[in-house]
Amino acid sequence: MIAIVDYGMGNVQSVHNAFSMIGEHAEITSDASRIVEASHVVLPGVGAFGDAMANLRQRNLIEPMRAVVLERRRPFLGICLGMQLLARDSDEHGQHQGLGWFDATVRRFDVSPPDRKLKVPHMGWNDVEWVQPHPMFAGLKPNEGVFYFVHSFHMHCQRTSDVVGVTSHGEDFVAAIAHDNIVATQFHPEKSQDSGLHLLQNFVAWQP
């Protein structure tokens, strides 16, 4: 069973619909026992970092996710805010601690100097450059695959080996990360048409 973690931070239904489109059963749940039993875990998310961490704590979902992902080592996919929550911390509306699964921080796009005319949030379609191979992106050639983004903050990884995809919005930034059984994308595969559905099919077949 694919568990889509519901912690009150948006877009769970669109993720569920995307799995249905590729013929896979996924369950939207905030039930800790269902998450621990899952064969695959998906953490989507839209909204503010601090609110998201507060919701995960209030719903007692952090330890079940640690158990199934870090101990049982089931395949895990973080999407957008779900990727950012894997970092140590974020400075979105103050300082907030994340899950700390990656040696990374989350920071807002730099809009200075003013002549950069950088639009924040970054919203729209971007090519992703795959900087190292990974089973999740098998079948997508280097620099092939256009994905949908909508975000104002992005991740800074301390370990370059964790970065598998990059793109640019005024500056190069991390678009996808991976380590062991964990993979995450800043973009939304569920909104990225054929390329995104291809990625989700790879996730279901992935055996880290």
N, C-alpha and C positions, 0 to 999 in steps of 0.2 A: 504494500500500500504506500502511495506517495502522500505524505502529510504536508499540507500547506498550512503553515503556522498562522493562526488568526490571533493577532494581539491588538486589533483595533486601529491599525495604521494603513488602511486603504488597499486597493487593487487586488484583493484575494480572489474575487470572482473572475476577473479577467485572466488571472493565472490559471485558475481552474478551467476556464473555457478553452484556453490554449492547449492544455493537456487533453481535454476532450477532443479537440480537433485532430490530434495525432493518435486518437484511439486508446488513450491511457486513462485509467481510473485514478483520480486524485481526490483526497478528502480535505476539506477546510475544517480545521479543528483547533481548539484551544485546550483540549483534553490531554493532560500530561501523559496518561497511559497510552493513548493512541499515537502520540509523537514518539514515545520510546519504542513502540512496536513497529514503527514504519521501516520500510526498506529504503526509502529516500525521503529527505526532508528539504522543504523549500521555505525560505524566509524572505517574503517580499516586503515591500514597504514604501510608503509615500508620506512625507511629513517631516516633523522636527525630530532631531536626534534625541534630545533630552526627554521628550514626551514618549518616544518609542521605548527607551530604556526603562522609564517609569512604568509603562504598560506591561512590559515583559516581567518586571519584578512583581507588580501587583497581581498578575495572573499566574505567578509561580511557574514560569516557563523557562527560566534560564537553566536551572539544574537539569530538567528533562532533556533540553537540547544538548547540554554538555554530555550527558550520559549517552545519548544515541549517536552523537557526532564525534566527540573526542574519545570516548571509551569504546563504544561499539563500532565506531569508524564507518558508519553508513554514509553513502553519498549525500552531500549537502550542497544546496544552491542558494546563495544570497542574491537578491535582486534590488538594485538601486539603494534605498535606505537600508535594506537588508544586508547589502555589502558593507556600507559604512559602519554599521553596528559591530562589525567584526574587529574594528580598530580598537586601539587602547583608549582613545579619547577624541572629542570633537569640541571646537570652540563656537558651535552654533548656539547663539543666545546664551552665552556663558560657557563655562567649562563643564563637560560631562564625561564621565567614564563610560567606555563601551564594554563589549564582551571581552576584548583583549586577546582574541584568537590569532590576530596578526600584529606584528610589530609595525604599527602604522598609526597615523593621525589623520583627522579629517578637518580640512580648512576650506574657507570660502574662496571662490575665484578672485584673483587679484584684479581689481578694476582700475588700478592706477598705473600709469598716468592717465588723465582724462582723454587724451587723444587716441587711446587704444580703442575707444568706442566698443568695449566689450559688453555684450548683452548678458545680464544675469537676471533670471536663471537661464542657463544653457538649455535650449529646447529645440528639438528637431532631429534630423537624420544625419548621421556621421559614419564615415568609413572607420573601421577599426583595423589597426595594424597588429598582426599577431607576431609578437617578438620571440616567442618560443612555442614549440609544439605542445599540444595537450589533447587528450581524447575528446574533451568536450567540444573542441572546435575542429575535429576531424571532418574532412570533406569541404571545408572552407579554405580556399587557397590564401596565401599571404596577401594582405590588403584587399581581400574579397569579403564582402558581407557588410551591408549597411544596416545600422541598428538605430533604434529610437531612444533618445535621451531626454530627460527633463530633471534638472537638478541645479542647485546653486553652490553646493559644496562637493569637494572631491577628495580622494584619498591620496596621502603621501606614504609610500611604503619604504621602510628602512632596508628591507632585504629585496634587492633587485630580482632575486630568483623567484619571488612570489608573483612578479608581474608577468602576465601572459599576453595582455592586450593593451594598447595605448591608442589614444586619439588626441585631437587638438581642438581647443576653443580659446584662442588668444595665447595659450600655452599648451604644451603637451601635458596630458594627464592620464592617470591610470583608468583604463576602461574595463579590465578584467584581471582577477587575481586567482591563484590556485596554490594549494599546498596539501599534499597527501589526498585525503578524501573530501576536501573542501574546495569549492570553486564559487566565485561570485562575480557578478557583472554590474557595472554602473548603469548600463543601458537596460532597457526593458525587452527581454526576448519575447514576452507575451504580446507586445505591441509592434514587433519587428517583422511581421509577415513571414515570408518563406525562410529567411535566414534565422529568425528567431525560433520558428518551429523546428528547423533542422537542429539547432542547438538543444532544444528540449528533448528531441528524440535521442540525441547523443547522451544526454544526461540520464535518461531512463536505461539506456544500454550500458552505461559506464559501470565498471567493476574495479574500483581503485584497490 
